């Protein structure tokens, strides 16, 4: 009901509506309406009231609350179960706990900020309050655990699709789990799994996106390495971008459940900023250089070196641009 009341005010476009009118149209008492408005005020919505005219909505907070997400959500199932935190150490940690408790596939855990966010190789992930989209998605796929690592590639393709729709057409994928814009990182993806040899219990897909991060917000050591929608001159409400992302994730996930990953891998190749580049590869006990030439059917990176083709299952890859340092 609270969402319906909020939608009612949004559709009024800042004009006054009477409590009696809302009561009649939504078939709830005026007392119930007043109670819902009180709760909305506590959550950051600003209303103006008039004895004769009723109420009007002056301001909606720039937050990814359940109310705000539901106001634009257009997926079949992804994002319909929302766990929201203003502050969380890590959305992945919460999502894994909720998955163990039986949270359904498509559940998302969203936080305005993370105090202990992390990426691959246990690196910290900068997650400032309300200046990005920091969320985790719970999946319960039916495909083999051997296929699970490709979910990171799926997520990257979904994000590029959504970004291009939002107007950030320069976004591309750096193997295995970063999105770059103009050589700077804008997204990190961390996929974690709980499985047996035979089946996947759940996958948690953690995604961090810099949306409203200004240059001054970035730590000194990230200013030449990171970017955001704001820094690239693209403005889109966070809730609308999240909806675009969830739509693309749901579309691709459904495709994979029915037809496998082949089409995802082909599309990943199209968006890659790694393939065709000279790179450095760091793996445990082994560092080498070469040219990224393809990914195989398992999503592993194929690198042409002086000694033949190396298959990179996991490791740190940096692109060697001719005009500047590696990224």
N, C-alpha and C positions, 0 to 999 in steps of 0.2 A: 504493500500500500504506500509506503514511503516513496518508493520509486515513481509510482503513479502520480503522487502529489508533486514530486519534483518535476516530472515531465509536464504536468499541468502548468506550472509556473514558467518553465522554459518556453512552452508554446505561447505564453502570453507576451513574450518578448519585452519584458520590463514594465508592462502595464499592470495596473491594479486588478485584482480579482477578488470578489467578495467570498467570505467564508461560506455563506449560504449557497453561492453558486457552485463552489467546489463540493460542498456537501451533497447537493442535488445531483451533480454530474457523476460523482464517484460513489454515491450511495453509502456515505459514512457520516457520522455525526460531526457537528462543528467542534465538539470537545475533542474528538479523536484527531481532527485536523490540527487543532491548536497544539496537541501533544506531539504530533509528528513534526510540526514546525519548530517546536522547542528543541527536539532532538537534532534537527538539521542545523539549528543555530549553534548548538554545542559542537557540531562537527565542522564549523567554519563557514557555513552559509549565512549570508547577510540578507535580512528581510527588512522592509519598511512597512509599518502598519498604519492604517488610518481608520478612525472610527466609522467614517462614512463610506470609504472606498474599499476597505479590506486590506489585502496584503499584496506586495510585489517583491520579486526577487531582484536584489541589487548586485549580488556577487556570489559566484560559486568558487570554492577553493580549487587551486591547481594541484589536486591530489588524486591519487589512483585508488580511491576508496571503492568499496563494492558498489555504492550508489553511482559514482561517476563512471565506472567501467560498464555497469549494466545499462547506463543511459545511451551507450553507442554500440554495445556488443551485438554482433550479427553472425556469430558462428552457430553451428548445430550443437556442439557440446563443449568445445574447448573454452575454458574461462567461465563456465556456468557455475562452478563451485570455486569460490574465491576465499583465500585466507589472507587477510590484510594485516600488516604490521606497520606502524609508523617507523619504528626502529627495530632492526633485527641484526644479530651477528652475521647470519648467512641465510638467504632464502633456501639454498640447497639443503642445509642442515634441517630446517623446518620441514621442507618437502619430503625428505627421506623419513623423518619421524612420522609424518602424516601418512605416507605411503605404507609404512609398516603397520599402521593402525587401520588400513583398509580404504584410504581415500580413493575415490574413483578416478579413472583415467580422464584427463582433461582438466583436473584440478590445477589451479595456479596459486602460487604463494607470491605475494607482491609486498615489497617494502619501500617506503620513501627513502630510506637510507640503510646501508649495511655498515656495521662497525668492524666486521671481520670477513668481508667478502674476499673470495680468492679465485684465482684462475688456475690454469695448468701449472704443474711443477710447484704447487703450493705458493705461488706468487700472490701478493696482496692485490685486491681490485678496488680502485678508488670509486666510492659510491656515495657522493654527497647528497644531502637532503633535497628531494623534489627536483633534482637537476638531471635525472636520468630515469630509465626504466630498468629496475632491478627485479627480476622475477624468475621463478622456476616453474616448470611444467612437469606434471606427473603423467607418465605413459605406462600402459600395460600391454605391450605388443604381443602378437602371436608368432612372430618370426623367431628364428634361431638366435641364441645368444652370440653366435659367431657374427651375426649381422649388426649387432648393437652399435659398434663403433661408427657405423655409417650414419647414425642419427645426428652426429655432429655435422656431417656434410649436408644432410637434409635441412637442419636448422639454418645453416649458412645460406643455402639457396632460398629458403623461405624469407629470410631477413633481407636479402638483396632484392627479391621481388617486391617486398613491402616498401623498402626504401625507395626504389625506383618509382613506385606508385605515388609515394609521398613527395617526390621531387628531387630526391638525392640520387641523381642518376650516375654519379661518379663512383658509387660504392662497388667494391669488388672483394673477392675472397682470397685470403692468404692461407695456405695450407698450414695446420689443419683446422684452425678454429677461430680465426680472427677476420673481421671485416675492416678494410682500409678505405679511406677516402683521401686522395692526393697524398698517398704514402703514409698517412697517419691513421692510427688505430681508433675506431669508433665503437667497436663491439668485441666482446669476448664471450666465448661459449664454453661451458664446462658440463660435460655429460657424465653421469655416474649411474651405475647399474647394480642391482641385486639379482642374482640368478643362480640356478643350479646348472649342471652340465646339460640338462634337457630343456629347460625353459627359463624365460625371464620372469622374475617376480614383479619388478618394476624398473623403469628408467626415470631418472630425474634429469631434466635438461635445464641447466642454469644459464640465463642470458643477461648480460649487462650491457646497456646501451647509453652512451652519452648523448643526451638531448639538449639540455639547457646549460651545459657547462661552459662558462666563459674562460678565456685564457688565464685571467687572474685567479680563477678557482683552482687551476691545476697546480699540483706540486711542481717545483722547479724542474725536477728530473723528468717530468712528463710533457713539458710544454712544447718540445719539438717532436714528440712521439705520438701525441693523442690529439683528437679533434672531436667535434660534436656537431649536431644539427645546427645549433646556434652559430658556431664558428664558421660553418659552411654556408650560412645565409639562408637556411631552410627552416621555416617555422611551421610547426604542426602541433596541436595539442597532444600531450602525452597519451591521453586515453584513446584518441583516434589512431595514433600510431600503434599502440598496443593492439587495438582491434584489427588493424591491417595485418599485423604480425601473426596474431592467433588465427585469422582466416587462412593465411598462406600455410602456416604450420598444419592446420587441420586438413587442408586440401592435399598437401604432399604426403602427410601421414596416411591418409585414406588411400592414396595412390600406391604407396609402398605396401600397405597391408594386402592390397589386391594383386599388385603386379610386380612387386619387388623394387629394387633400387636402381635398375639399369637407367631409367629415364632421369633419375635424380643425379646420377653420376655424369651423364651427358650435359645436363644443365649446369652442374658445378663447373665442368670444364669451360663452359662458355663464359662464366663470370669470374674465372680464376685470374688473379694477378701474379700468380706464382709460376704457372706453366710458361715455358719459353724463356725463363729468366735464369741468369747465373745466380747460384745460391751457395750458402754455407750450411752445412748440416752438423749438428752436435748431438751425438748419441752417447750413452754411457760407455766410456772408454774408447770412443772413436769419433774423430772430427775430420771432415773432408769437404771438398768443394766440387761443384759440378753444375750441370744444367738440368733444371726440372723439365721433364719431357712429357709426363702423363701421370695419371693415377690408374691403378689396376682395378679389377672387379671387387676387391676388398676395400678400396678407398686408400690404399697405401700409395705414397708418392714414389714415382720412378725417377731416378736421377742418373743422368749420363755422366760418367767420370772417365778419366784417362785409363782406368782399369776395367771398364765395363759398366753395366747398369746396376745401380744399387737400389734396393727396395726399402723404403723408409716406412716402418710400421709406427714408430713413435720417436719423437726427438724434437729438437729445437731447430727451426729453419729460419734463416735470415736471407733476405733478398739483397744481392750485390748490385746496386745501381751504379752506373758509370760515373755519374756526376756528384755523388755524395756517399756518406757512410752507409753501411748495411742496416736494414731494418728487419 
